[in-house]
Amino acid sequence: MKQTNKPVRKRENYIRIEPIALVGYTVIPHQIIEAPLSPWAKAVWMYLYSRPPGWQIFRNDILKRFRAGSMSTKRLLAASKELQLEGYLRITPIKACNGKYDGWRWQVAALADTEWQAAAARKFKVKTIQVQAPLGTGRIAVPLKIIERKLERSER
């Protein structure tokens, strides 16, 4: 009888997860789950990402969904700022035909967008952006000027 040196894996030492695809559910990327975001920012992202395309956002609706009192307007603004600086959310003004502003367009990304991060950094006057280090070795702070130069080169 042949003996192998393979370690024997006991059943109780591991858990096997089998995802079940169901209609009406949203798939959340691992990048969001593992992102260094506050729980409030993750909750707001998940809520916005799960909405259908073209859905209209009302601040009071978001506050109501998170049970009045547990999320204040201040927390919602902080979460949206955090999502913008990480590149998961872009908020841009919508101009009407008459040239006046007619609301805001909220765009939610499944993966962090460096271009969105740079735009948010300029908007909030931040000089460095936290980005994923090469080979997934953590996060590093990169000056905004370097990111902008890289984006300019990629547009050429």
CORUR-V793903 format. One record per backbone hydrogen bond with DSSP energy under -1.0 kcal/mol. NH is the residue of the N-H (numbers start at 1). CO is the residue of the C=O. If there is no record, write none. Layout:
# CORUR-V793903
NH_CO + NH_CO
This chain:
# CORUR-V793903
13_10 + 33_29 + 34_30 + 37_35 + 42_38 + 43_39 + 44_40 + 45_41 + 46_42 + 47_43 + 48_44 + 49_45 + 50_46 + 51_48 + 55_52 + 62_58 + 63_59 + 64_60 + 65_61 + 66_62 + 67_64 + 70_67 + 76_72 + 77_73 + 78_74 + 79_75 + 80_76 + 81_77 + 82_78 + 83_79 + 84_80 + 85_81 + 86_82 + 88_83 + 89_83 + 90_107 + 92_105 + 94_103 + 96_100 + 99_96 + 102_94 + 105_92 + 107_90 + 109_88 + 113_87 + 117_113 + 118_114 + 119_115 + 120_116 + 121_117 + 122_118 + 123_119 + 124_120 + 126_121 + 129_142 + 131_140 + 133_138 + 136_133 + 137_134 + 140_131 + 142_129 + 144_127 + 147_143 + 148_144 + 149_145 + 150_146 + 151_147 + 152_148 + 153_149 + 154_150 + 155_151
